[in-house]
Amino acid sequence: MKILHTMLRVGDMDRSIAFYTEVLGMRLHRKRDYPDGKFTLAFVGYGEEESGADIELTYNYGVDKYELGTAYGHVALAVPDAAKACDEIRHRGGRVVREAGPMKHGSTVIAFVEDPDGYKIELIQR
């Protein structure tokens, strides 16, 4: 078995694609509109789609905001330098919500950014 993707519901597909591609540097692997179902799907990720896990962005027609709830945690990305990644993300218009530093009760350096819909993205320095 292999993880294929994680799905996030988004309020504005173009804004979300721009964040994941322009701010986080992912590639848009594919996008398809389903007018009969009243939704659009886009798949973004790093490298080739077949070799890794993607994030599936789902836009449901007419829904521009979702309650994130308390069950959702975050998506994690490995980065070589968390502080530098925060600077680059901020420079590209992204929102850093926790600066790079050691995690609470540990030594791993992490940071958090937030996508346009409020989903948290953890940057883990490796």
N, CA, C and O atoms as a MOPAC input file, in Angstrom:
PM7 MOZYME 1SCF
protein

 N      0.82700 1    -1.18000 1     0.00000 1
 C      0.00000 1     0.00000 1     0.00000 1
 C      0.87000 1     1.24200 1     0.00000 1
 O      2.04300 1     1.20000 1     0.37400 1
 N      0.27300 1     2.35500 1    -0.42800 1
 C      0.99300 1     3.61600 1    -0.54000 1
 C      0.00600 1     4.75000 1    -0.34300 1
 O     -1.11400 1     4.68400 1    -0.84900 1
 N      0.39400 1     5.78600 1     0.37700 1
 C     -0.46300 1     6.96000 1     0.50000 1
 C     -0.45200 1     7.69100 1    -0.83600 1
 O      0.61400 1     7.99600 1    -1.37000 1
 N     -1.62800 1     7.97200 1    -1.37400 1
 C     -1.73600 1     8.66700 1    -2.65100 1
 C     -1.91500 1    10.17300 1    -2.46900 1
 O     -1.21500 1    10.96900 1    -3.09500 1
 N     -2.85500 1    10.55500 1    -1.60900 1
 C     -3.08500 1    11.98300 1    -1.39900 1
 C     -3.85600 1    12.22700 1    -0.11000 1
 O     -4.43600 1    11.31500 1     0.47900 1
 N     -3.84300 1    13.48500 1     0.30600 1
 C     -4.66500 1    13.97700 1     1.40300 1
 C     -5.56500 1    15.05100 1     0.81400 1
 O     -5.08600 1    15.93000 1     0.09700 1
 N     -6.85300 1    14.99700 1     1.10100 1
 C     -7.80400 1    15.94100 1     0.50800 1
 C     -8.11100 1    17.07900 1     1.46500 1
 O     -8.38500 1    16.85800 1     2.64400 1
 N     -8.06300 1    18.29800 1     0.94600 1
 C     -8.44700 1    19.49700 1     1.68100 1
 C     -9.52900 1    20.22100 1     0.89400 1
 O     -9.38500 1    20.42200 1    -0.31200 1
 N    -10.60600 1    20.61400 1     1.55800 1
 C    -11.64700 1    21.41300 1     0.90700 1
 C    -11.22500 1    22.87200 1     0.95800 1
 O    -10.81700 1    23.36700 1     2.00900 1
 N    -11.32100 1    23.56000 1    -0.16600 1
 C    -10.86300 1    24.94100 1    -0.26100 1
 C    -11.98500 1    25.85700 1    -0.73500 1
 O    -12.90200 1    25.42400 1    -1.43200 1
 N    -11.90100 1    27.12700 1    -0.34900 1
 C    -12.92600 1    28.09700 1    -0.68800 1
 C    -12.68200 1    28.82900 1    -1.99200 1
 O    -13.61200 1    29.42200 1    -2.53900 1
 N    -11.46500 1    28.80800 1    -2.50800 1
 C    -11.11900 1    29.48800 1    -3.76000 1
 C     -9.99400 1    28.69000 1    -4.41000 1
 O     -8.84900 1    28.73800 1    -3.96100 1
 N    -10.32700 1    27.95700 1    -5.46800 1
 C     -9.36400 1    27.04700 1    -6.08500 1
 C     -8.13300 1    27.78100 1    -6.61100 1
 O     -7.00800 1    27.33900 1    -6.37900 1
 N     -8.32800 1    28.88900 1    -7.31300 1
 C     -7.17600 1    29.60100 1    -7.88200 1
 C     -6.24800 1    30.11100 1    -6.77900 1
 O     -5.02700 1    30.00200 1    -6.89700 1
 N     -6.81500 1    30.66200 1    -5.71600 1
 C     -6.02400 1    31.16600 1    -4.59000 1
 C     -5.23700 1    30.02000 1    -3.94700 1
 O     -4.06800 1    30.18800 1    -3.60000 1
 N     -5.86900 1    28.87200 1    -3.79000 1
 C     -5.20100 1    27.73000 1    -3.16100 1
 C     -4.10900 1    27.15900 1    -4.05100 1
 O     -3.02400 1    26.83800 1    -3.56500 1
 N     -4.37300 1    27.02900 1    -5.33600 1
 C     -3.33700 1    26.54400 1    -6.25900 1
 C     -2.14600 1    27.49400 1    -6.23100 1
 O     -0.99700 1    27.05300 1    -6.21500 1
 N     -2.41500 1    28.79200 1    -6.22600 1
 C     -1.32500 1    29.77400 1    -6.18200 1
 C     -0.49800 1    29.60900 1    -4.90900 1
 O      0.73000 1    29.67700 1    -4.96400 1
 N     -1.14700 1    29.39500 1    -3.76900 1
 C     -0.41200 1    29.21400 1    -2.52100 1
 C      0.48100 1    27.98000 1    -2.59200 1
 O      1.67600 1    28.06600 1    -2.30900 1
 N     -0.07300 1    26.85800 1    -2.95700 1
 C      0.69900 1    25.61500 1    -2.92900 1
 C      1.79200 1    25.58200 1    -4.00200 1
 O      2.83600 1    24.96500 1    -3.79100 1
 N      1.57100 1    26.23100 1    -5.14000 1
 C      2.59000 1    26.21700 1    -6.19600 1
 C      3.57000 1    27.37700 1    -6.06500 1
 O      4.78200 1    27.17000 1    -6.13400 1
 N      3.06800 1    28.58300 1    -5.87800 1
 C      3.95000 1    29.75500 1    -5.85700 1
 C      4.60400 1    29.98100 1    -4.50300 1
 O      5.76000 1    30.40200 1    -4.45000 1
 N      3.90500 1    29.71300 1    -3.40800 1
 C      4.44900 1    29.96400 1    -2.07100 1
 C      5.21500 1    28.74900 1    -1.55200 1
 O      6.31800 1    28.89300 1    -1.02500 1
 N      4.63400 1    27.54400 1    -1.70000 1
 C      5.30400 1    26.33500 1    -1.19800 1
 C      6.11300 1    25.59900 1    -2.25600 1
 O      6.81100 1    24.63900 1    -1.92700 1
 N      6.04200 1    26.01700 1    -3.51400 1
 C      6.87800 1    25.42700 1    -4.55700 1
 C      6.44500 1    24.07400 1    -5.07200 1
 O      7.24400 1    23.36300 1    -5.68100 1
 N      5.18200 1    23.69800 1    -4.83800 1
 C      4.67900 1    22.43300 1    -5.38400 1
 C      4.35000 1    22.61200 1    -6.86700 1
 O      4.34400 1    23.72700 1    -7.38900 1
 N      4.08200 1    21.50700 1    -7.51800 1
 C      3.66300 1    21.52300 1    -8.91700 1
 C      2.19400 1    21.14700 1    -8.99100 1
 O      1.71500 1    20.30700 1    -8.22900 1
 N      1.48900 1    21.77800 1    -9.91500 1
 C      0.11700 1    21.36700 1   -10.19900 1
 C      0.20500 1    20.15200 1   -11.10900 1
 O      0.63000 1    20.26000 1   -12.26000 1
 N     -0.19700 1    18.99200 1   -10.59200 1
 C     -0.11500 1    17.76900 1   -11.37500 1
 C     -1.30700 1    17.60900 1   -12.30400 1
 O     -1.15700 1    17.18600 1   -13.45000 1
 N     -2.47300 1    17.94300 1   -11.81300 1
 C     -3.66500 1    17.87100 1   -12.66300 1
 C     -4.81300 1    18.61700 1   -12.00200 1
 O     -4.85600 1    18.78800 1   -10.78400 1
 N     -5.73500 1    19.05100 1   -12.84200 1
 C     -6.92000 1    19.76500 1   -12.36900 1
 C     -8.07500 1    19.37300 1   -13.28000 1
 O     -7.92300 1    19.31100 1   -14.50000 1
 N     -9.23300 1    19.11000 1   -12.67600 1
 C    -10.38600 1    18.71800 1   -13.47500 1
 C    -11.66500 1    19.25200 1   -12.84000 1
 O    -11.85800 1    19.18600 1   -11.62600 1
 N    -12.51500 1    19.77500 1   -13.68600 1
 C    -13.80700 1    20.29400 1   -13.25400 1
 C    -14.86600 1    19.21400 1   -13.47800 1
 O    -14.85900 1    18.52700 1   -14.50000 1
 N    -15.76600 1    19.07400 1   -12.52200 1
 C    -16.86600 1    18.11500 1   -12.60000 1
 C    -18.18000 1    18.88600 1   -12.47900 1
 O    -18.78200 1    18.90700 1   -11.40600 1
 N    -18.63700 1    19.52300 1   -13.56800 1
 C    -19.82800 1    20.37500 1   -13.49000 1
 C    -21.08100 1    19.63700 1   -13.02900 1
 O    -21.89500 1    20.21400 1   -12.30700 1
 N    -21.25700 1    18.38900 1   -13.42300 1
 C    -22.44500 1    17.64700 1   -12.98600 1
 C    -22.43200 1    17.40800 1   -11.48000 1
 O    -23.49000 1    17.37200 1   -10.85100 1
 N    -21.25700 1    17.24600 1   -10.90000 1
 C    -21.13500 1    17.05500 1    -9.46700 1
 C    -20.94400 1    18.35800 1    -8.71300 1
 O    -20.95100 1    18.38500 1    -7.48200 1
 N    -20.77200 1    19.44200 1    -9.46600 1
 C    -20.59100 1    20.78000 1    -8.88200 1
 C    -19.35000 1    20.87600 1    -7.99700 1
 O    -19.39900 1    21.41100 1    -6.88900 1
 N    -18.23200 1    20.34600 1    -8.50800 1
 C    -16.96300 1    20.47000 1    -7.79500 1
 C    -15.80200 1    20.42400 1    -8.77400 1
 O    -15.94300 1    19.97300 1    -9.91100 1
 N    -14.64900 1    20.90300 1    -8.30900 1
 C    -13.39700 1    20.88500 1    -9.06500 1
 C    -12.32600 1    20.27100 1    -8.18100 1
 O    -12.27100 1    20.54600 1    -6.98300 1
 N    -11.47600 1    19.43900 1    -8.77100 1
 C    -10.35900 1    18.82600 1    -8.05500 1
 C     -9.04400 1    19.27200 1    -8.68200 1
 O     -8.93800 1    19.39600 1    -9.90200 1
 N     -8.05200 1    19.51100 1    -7.84300 1
 C     -6.69600 1    19.79100 1    -8.30900 1
 C     -5.74700 1    19.01100 1    -7.41400 1
 O     -5.96200 1    18.91300 1    -6.20600 1
 N     -4.70800 1    18.46400 1    -8.00400 1
 C     -3.71500 1    17.69200 1    -7.26600 1
 C     -2.37000 1    18.40500 1    -7.36000 1
 O     -1.88000 1    18.67400 1    -8.45700 1
 N     -1.77500 1    18.70900 1    -6.20500 1
 C     -0.48900 1    19.40100 1    -6.15300 1
 C      0.48400 1    18.58000 1    -5.32400 1
 O      0.08400 1    17.86600 1    -4.40300 1
 N      1.76100 1    18.68700 1    -5.65700 1
 C      2.76900 1    17.96500 1    -4.89600 1
 C      4.15500 1    18.25000 1    -5.42800 1
 O      4.33600 1    19.05300 1    -6.34400 1
 N      5.12100 1    17.58400 1    -4.84500 1
 C      6.51900 1    17.73100 1    -5.25300 1
 C      6.89200 1    16.56600 1    -6.15400 1
 O      6.37200 1    15.46300 1    -5.98500 1
 N      7.77800 1    16.79300 1    -7.10300 1
 C      8.23500 1    15.73700 1    -7.99500 1
 C      7.11800 1    15.24300 1    -8.88800 1
 O      6.16200 1    15.96200 1    -9.17900 1
 N      7.25900 1    14.00600 1    -9.31300 1
 C      6.25700 1    13.40400 1   -10.18300 1
 C      5.11000 1    12.84600 1    -9.34400 1
 O      5.33100 1    12.33400 1    -8.24700 1
 N      3.91400 1    12.94300 1    -9.84800 1
 C      2.73500 1    12.49200 1    -9.11000 1
 C      2.82800 1    11.01700 1    -8.73400 1
 O      2.40800 1    10.63200 1    -7.64300 1
 N      3.36200 1    10.20300 1    -9.60600 1
 C      3.42200 1     8.76400 1    -9.36900 1
 C      4.40000 1     8.38900 1    -8.26300 1
 O      4.28600 1     7.30800 1    -7.68600 1
 N      5.36600 1     9.26600 1    -7.95400 1
 C      6.41800 1     8.89000 1    -7.02000 1
 C      6.19200 1     9.35700 1    -5.58300 1
 O      6.92300 1     8.94200 1    -4.68400 1
 N      5.20700 1    10.20100 1    -5.35100 1
 C      4.99800 1    10.69900 1    -3.99300 1
 C      3.52200 1    10.87300 1    -3.69500 1
 O      2.66100 1    10.50400 1    -4.49400 1
 N      3.24600 1    11.43700 1    -2.53700 1
 C      1.86800 1    11.71400 1    -2.13500 1
 C      1.52700 1    13.15600 1    -2.47400 1
 O      2.35700 1    14.05000 1    -2.31000 1
 N      0.32700 1    13.38000 1    -2.93900 1
 C     -0.15300 1    14.71000 1    -3.30200 1
 C     -1.11500 1    15.25200 1    -2.26300 1
 O     -1.55100 1    14.54000 1    -1.35900 1
 N     -1.43800 1    16.52800 1    -2.41300 1
 C     -2.55700 1    17.12800 1    -1.71600 1
 C     -3.63600 1    17.34500 1    -2.76800 1
 O     -3.40900 1    17.98600 1    -3.79400 1
 N     -4.79900 1    16.80300 1    -2.49100 1
 C     -5.95600 1    16.99700 1    -3.37800 1
 C     -6.73400 1    18.19900 1    -2.85300 1
 O     -7.21600 1    18.18700 1    -1.72000 1
 N     -6.85400 1    19.22800 1    -3.67600 1
 C     -7.63800 1    20.40800 1    -3.32900 1
 C     -9.01600 1    20.22700 1    -3.94300 1
 O     -9.13600 1    19.99400 1    -5.14600 1
 N    -10.05000 1    20.33400 1    -3.12900 1
 C    -11.42400 1    20.14600 1    -3.59500 1
 C    -12.20000 1    21.43700 1    -3.40200 1
 O    -12.32700 1    21.93800 1    -2.28500 1
 N    -12.72000 1    21.97100 1    -4.50700 1
 C    -13.57800 1    23.14700 1    -4.43800 1
 C    -15.00000 1    22.70800 1    -4.77300 1
 O    -15.25300 1    22.20000 1    -5.86500 1
 N    -15.92600 1    22.90100 1    -3.83900 1
 C    -17.33800 1    22.62900 1    -4.06400 1
 C    -18.00700 1    23.94100 1    -4.44900 1
 O    -17.92200 1    24.92700 1    -3.71700 1
 N    -18.66800 1    23.95000 1    -5.59200 1
 C    -19.28400 1    25.17100 1    -6.10900 1
 C    -20.10200 1    25.86900 1    -5.03600 1
 O    -20.91700 1    25.24800 1    -4.35300 1
 N    -19.87600 1    27.16200 1    -4.89800 1
 C    -20.67400 1    27.97300 1    -3.99700 1
 C    -20.26500 1    27.95300 1    -2.53900 1
 O    -20.86600 1    28.64900 1    -1.72200 1
 N    -19.25200 1    27.16700 1    -2.19500 1
 C    -18.80200 1    27.11300 1    -0.80000 1
 C    -17.45600 1    27.82700 1    -0.71600 1
 O    -16.46200 1    27.35300 1    -1.26800 1
 N    -17.42400 1    28.96200 1    -0.02700 1
 C    -16.18000 1    29.72100 1     0.02200 1
 C    -15.46700 1    29.66000 1     1.37300 1
 O    -14.42000 1    30.28200 1     1.55100 1
 N    -16.03200 1    28.91200 1     2.32400 1
 C    -15.39200 1    28.80900 1     3.64100 1
 C    -15.85700 1    27.53400 1     4.33600 1
 O    -17.01200 1    27.12500 1     4.21100 1
 N    -14.93900 1    26.91700 1     5.06900 1
 C    -15.24000 1    25.70900 1     5.83200 1
 C    -14.82600 1    25.90900 1     7.27900 1
 O    -13.90000 1    26.66800 1     7.56600 1
 N    -15.50700 1    25.23300 1     8.18800 1
 C    -15.07900 1    25.14500 1     9.57200 1
 C    -14.04900 1    24.02600 1     9.62000 1
 O    -14.33600 1    22.90200 1     9.20800 1
 N    -12.85600 1    24.32000 1    10.11700 1
 C    -11.80300 1    23.31400 1    10.11100 1
 C    -11.98800 1    22.25800 1    11.19000 1
 O    -11.48200 1    21.14500 1    11.05500 1
 N    -12.69100 1    22.58400 1    12.23600 1
 C    -12.92100 1    21.59800 1    13.28600 1
 C    -11.69600 1    21.39300 1    14.15300 1
 O    -10.66700 1    22.04000 1    13.96200 1
 N    -11.81700 1    20.49000 1    15.10500 1
 C    -10.71300 1    20.24700 1    16.02900 1
 C     -9.96900 1    18.94600 1    15.73100 1
 O     -8.97500 1    18.64700 1    16.39100 1
 N    -10.42400 1    18.17900 1    14.76500 1
 C     -9.76200 1    16.91300 1    14.46100 1
 C     -8.56700 1    17.09200 1    13.52400 1
 O     -7.59900 1    16.33700 1    13.60600 1
 N     -8.62800 1    18.07500 1    12.64700 1
 C     -7.53900 1    18.28400 1    11.69600 1
 C     -6.30500 1    18.78800 1    12.41800 1
 O     -6.40500 1    19.65000 1    13.29100 1
 N     -5.15100 1    18.26400 1    12.06600 1
 C     -3.89200 1    18.71700 1    12.64600 1
 C     -3.12200 1    19.56700 1    11.66100 1
 O     -3.21200 1    20.79400 1    11.68400 1
 N     -2.35600 1    18.90900 1    10.78800 1
 C     -1.54600 1    19.63200 1     9.82700 1
 C     -0.97500 1    18.67400 1     8.79000 1
 O     -1.00300 1    17.45500 1     8.95700 1
 N     -0.46300 1    19.25400 1     7.72600 1
 C      0.33700 1    18.54600 1     6.73400 1
 C      1.78100 1    18.89800 1     7.04900 1
 O      2.06700 1    20.05600 1     7.35700 1
 N      2.69900 1    17.94400 1     6.98400 1
 C      4.10100 1    18.20700 1     7.30800 1
 C      4.97000 1    18.10600 1     6.05700 1
 O      4.79000 1    17.22100 1     5.22000 1
 N      5.92000 1    19.04100 1     5.95500 1
 C      6.88600 1    19.05800 1     4.86200 1
 C      8.29300 1    19.05600 1     5.43600 1
 O      8.56800 1    19.77300 1     6.39700 1
 N      9.18400 1    18.26200 1     4.86200 1
 C     10.59100 1    18.28200 1     5.26200 1
 C     11.28300 1    19.42800 1     4.54000 1
 O     11.09000 1    19.62100 1     3.34000 1
 N     12.09100 1    20.19100 1     5.27600 1
 C     12.86500 1    21.29300 1     4.70100 1
 C     14.28400 1    21.23400 1     5.25100 1
 O     14.48400 1    20.80300 1     6.38700 1
 N     15.27700 1    21.66100 1     4.46600 1
 C     16.64500 1    21.62300 1     4.98400 1
 C     16.91800 1    22.68100 1     6.05400 1
 O     17.74500 1    22.45900 1     6.93800 1
 N     16.23100 1    23.83300 1     5.98600 1
 C     16.45100 1    24.92600 1     6.93200 1
 C     15.10200 1    25.60200 1     7.17900 1
 O     14.60300 1    26.32400 1     6.31500 1
 N     14.51400 1    25.37200 1     8.34500 1
 C     13.16300 1    25.87200 1     8.62600 1
 C     13.10300 1    27.39900 1     8.65800 1
 O     12.14100 1    27.98800 1     8.16500 1
 N     14.11300 1    28.04200 1     9.23000 1
 C     14.11500 1    29.51500 1     9.29000 1
 C     14.19300 1    30.11000 1     7.88700 1
 O     13.47700 1    31.06100 1     7.57400 1
 N     15.04800 1    29.55900 1     7.05500 1
 C     15.17400 1    30.03700 1     5.67400 1
 C     13.87700 1    29.79200 1     4.90500 1
 O     13.44300 1    30.63900 1     4.12400 1
 N     13.26300 1    28.63300 1     5.12700 1
 C     11.99100 1    28.32700 1     4.45900 1
 C     10.92100 1    29.33700 1     4.86900 1
 O     10.14300 1    29.78500 1     4.02700 1
 N     10.87200 1    29.70100 1     6.15300 1
 C      9.90800 1    30.70600 1     6.62200 1
 C     10.14400 1    32.03500 1     5.92500 1
 O      9.19200 1    32.67800 1     5.48400 1
 N     11.40200 1    32.45600 1     5.81900 1
 C     11.72500 1    33.71600 1     5.15100 1
 C     11.27300 1    33.69100 1     3.69300 1
 O     10.69700 1    34.66100 1     3.20000 1
 N     11.53500 1    32.58200 1     3.00800 1
 C     11.15400 1    32.46000 1     1.60100 1
 C      9.63400 1    32.44600 1     1.44100 1
 O      9.09900 1    33.08300 1     0.53400 1
 N      8.94900 1    31.73400 1     2.30500 1
 C      7.48400 1    31.66500 1     2.25200 1
 C      6.88500 1    33.03600 1     2.52600 1
 O      5.95900 1    33.46000 1     1.83500 1
 N      7.40200 1    33.72500 1     3.52200 1
 C      6.92800 1    35.07700 1     3.84100 1
 C      7.17000 1    36.01800 1     2.65800 1
 O      6.30200 1    36.82100 1     2.31400 1
 N      8.33600 1    35.91800 1     2.04200 1
 C      8.68700 1    36.75700 1     0.88700 1
 C      7.73300 1    36.52300 1    -0.28600 1
 O      7.45200 1    37.44100 1    -1.05600 1
 N      7.23700 1    35.29100 1    -0.41700 1
 C      6.31900 1    34.95300 1    -1.51500 1
 C      4.85900 1    35.18500 1    -1.13500 1
 O      3.95400 1    34.80400 1    -1.87800 1
 N      4.62800 1    35.80600 1     0.01400 1
 C      3.26800 1    36.16500 1     0.40600 1
 C      2.58600 1    35.19200 1     1.34300 1
 O      1.40300 1    35.35800 1     1.64000 1
 N      3.29600 1    34.18100 1     1.81800 1
 C      2.71700 1    33.21000 1     2.74600 1
 C      2.69900 1    33.74700 1     4.16700 1
 O      3.40200 1    34.70300 1     4.49500 1
 N      1.89200 1    33.12400 1     4.99600 1
 C      1.73000 1    33.55000 1     6.38600 1
 C      2.40100 1    32.54600 1     7.32600 1
 O      1.98600 1    31.39100 1     7.41600 1
 N      3.42700 1    32.99800 1     8.01300 1
 C      4.11500 1    32.17500 1     9.01000 1
 C      3.39800 1    32.38900 1    10.33500 1
 O      3.27700 1    33.52100 1    10.80300 1
 N      2.91600 1    31.29300 1    10.94800 1
 C      2.17400 1    31.41300 1    12.20500 1
 C      2.98000 1    30.92100 1    13.41400 1
 O      2.58300 1    31.14000 1    14.55800 1
 N      4.09900 1    30.26200 1    13.15700 1
 C      5.04100 1    29.89300 1    14.22500 1
 C      6.41800 1    29.88500 1    13.61300 1
 O      6.71000 1    29.09700 1    12.71400 1
 N      7.26500 1    30.77200 1    14.11000 1
 C      8.62400 1    30.87200 1    13.58700 1
 C      9.40600 1    29.59600 1    13.87800 1
 O      9.04800 1    28.82100 1    14.76500 1
 N     10.46800 1    29.39400 1    13.12300 1
 C     11.31100 1    28.21500 1    13.29100 1
 C     11.96300 1    28.19700 1    14.66400 1
 O     12.46500 1    29.21200 1    15.14500 1
 N     11.94600 1    27.04500 1    15.27300 1
 C     12.57300 1    26.84700 1    16.57000 1
 C     12.32500 1    25.43400 1    17.04300 1
 O     11.56900 1    24.68900 1    16.41800 1
 N     12.96000 1    25.05400 1    18.15300 1
 C     12.78000 1    23.69200 1    18.64800 1
 C     11.33400 1    23.43500 1    19.07400 1
 O     10.66600 1    24.31100 1    19.62200 1
 N     10.87900 1    22.23500 1    18.81500 1
 C      9.52600 1    21.87500 1    19.24600 1
 C      9.47300 1    21.81500 1    20.76700 1
 O     10.48300 1    21.58200 1    21.43200 1
 N      8.28800 1    22.02700 1    21.29600 1
 C      8.10600 1    21.96500 1    22.74700 1
 C      8.46600 1    20.55600 1    23.23300 1
 O      8.02400 1    19.56600 1    22.64900 1
 N      9.24400 1    20.46800 1    24.26900 1
 C      9.65500 1    19.20100 1    24.88900 1
 C     10.54200 1    18.36100 1    23.97500 1
 O     10.60700 1    17.14100 1    24.12900 1
 N     11.22900 1    19.00200 1    23.02000 1
 C     12.10500 1    18.25600 1    22.12700 1
 C     13.13400 1    19.16300 1    21.49700 1
 O     13.25400 1    20.33300 1    21.86200 1
 N     13.87600 1    18.62500 1    20.55100 1
 C     14.92900 1    19.41300 1    19.91500 1
 C     14.73800 1    19.57200 1    18.41400 1
 O     15.47800 1    20.32700 1    17.78200 1
 N     13.77400 1    18.88900 1    17.83200 1
 C     13.52800 1    19.01200 1    16.39500 1
 C     13.08700 1    20.43200 1    16.08000 1
 O     12.20300 1    20.97500 1    16.74300 1
 N     13.71100 1    21.04100 1    15.05600 1
 C     13.36300 1    22.40300 1    14.65800 1
 C     12.16800 1    22.34000 1    13.71300 1
 O     12.19100 1    21.66300 1    12.68500 1
 N     11.11800 1    23.07700 1    14.10100 1
 C      9.89600 1    23.10500 1    13.30900 1
 C      9.41800 1    24.54500 1    13.15100 1
 O      9.87400 1    25.44900 1    13.85200 1
 N      8.49700 1    24.73500 1    12.22200 1
 C      7.80100 1    26.01000 1    12.03700 1
 C      6.43600 1    25.67000 1    11.46100 1
 O      6.21500 1    24.55400 1    10.99200 1
 N      5.52900 1    26.62600 1    11.49500 1
 C      4.21200 1    26.42400 1    10.90000 1
 C      3.84400 1    27.60900 1    10.02100 1
 O      4.08400 1    28.76500 1    10.36800 1
 N      3.25600 1    27.29300 1     8.87700 1
 C      2.66200 1    28.30000 1     8.00800 1
 C      1.19900 1    27.93200 1     7.83200 1
 O      0.78100 1    26.82100 1     8.15800 1
 N      0.43200 1    28.86800 1     7.31700 1
 C     -0.99900 1    28.64200 1     7.15900 1
 C     -1.38700 1    28.92500 1     5.72400 1
 O     -0.95200 1    29.92000 1     5.14500 1
 N     -2.20900 1    28.05200 1     5.14200 1
 C     -2.66200 1    28.28300 1     3.77100 1
 C     -3.84000 1    29.26600 1     3.79300 1
 O     -4.30500 1    29.63600 1     4.87100 1
 N     -4.33000 1    29.69500 1     2.61700 1
 C     -5.39400 1    30.70100 1     2.58600 1
 C     -6.68900 1    30.28800 1     3.27700 1
 O     -7.47900 1    31.15200 1     3.66000 1
 N     -6.92600 1    28.98600 1     3.44600 1
 C     -8.14200 1    28.51800 1     4.11100 1
 C     -7.93100 1    28.25500 1     5.59600 1
 O     -8.86000 1    27.84000 1     6.28900 1
 N     -6.72400 1    28.49100 1     6.08800 1
 C     -6.44500 1    28.29000 1     7.50500 1
 C     -5.83700 1    26.94500 1     7.85500 1
 O     -5.59900 1    26.67100 1     9.03100 1
 N     -5.57600 1    26.08800 1     6.85400 1
 C     -4.93800 1    24.80200 1     7.12800 1
 C     -3.48500 1    25.03900 1     7.52200 1
 O     -2.79700 1    25.85600 1     6.90900 1
 N     -3.02500 1    24.33200 1     8.53200 1
 C     -1.65100 1    24.47200 1     9.00500 1
 C     -0.72800 1    23.52400 1     8.22600 1
 O     -1.07000 1    22.37400 1     7.95300 1
 N      0.44400 1    24.04700 1     7.88500 1
 C      1.49500 1    23.28800 1     7.22100 1
 C      2.71300 1    23.36400 1     8.12700 1
 O      3.22400 1    24.45100 1     8.39300 1
 N      3.18400 1    22.20100 1     8.60600 1
 C      4.36100 1    22.16100 1     9.46400 1
 C      5.60700 1    21.99000 1     8.60800 1
 O      5.63600 1    21.16600 1     7.69400 1
 N      6.62100 1    22.76600 1     8.90700 1
 C      7.92200 1    22.63000 1     8.25900 1
 C      8.84400 1    21.96800 1     9.27300 1
 O      9.05800 1    22.50400 1    10.36000 1
 N      9.38900 1    20.81000 1     8.92700 1
 C     10.28200 1    20.06800 1     9.81900 1
 C     11.68400 1    20.09100 1     9.23900 1
 O     11.91300 1    19.61000 1     8.13000 1
 N     12.61400 1    20.64600 1     9.98500 1
 C     13.98400 1    20.75200 1     9.50500 1
 C     14.65900 1    19.38000 1     9.53900 1
 O     14.71600 1    18.72900 1    10.58200 1
 N     15.16100 1    18.95800 1     8.39500 1
 C     15.84700 1    17.66400 1     8.28900 1
 C     17.13000 1    17.82000 1     7.53800 1
 O     17.85400 1    16.84400 1     7.34300 1

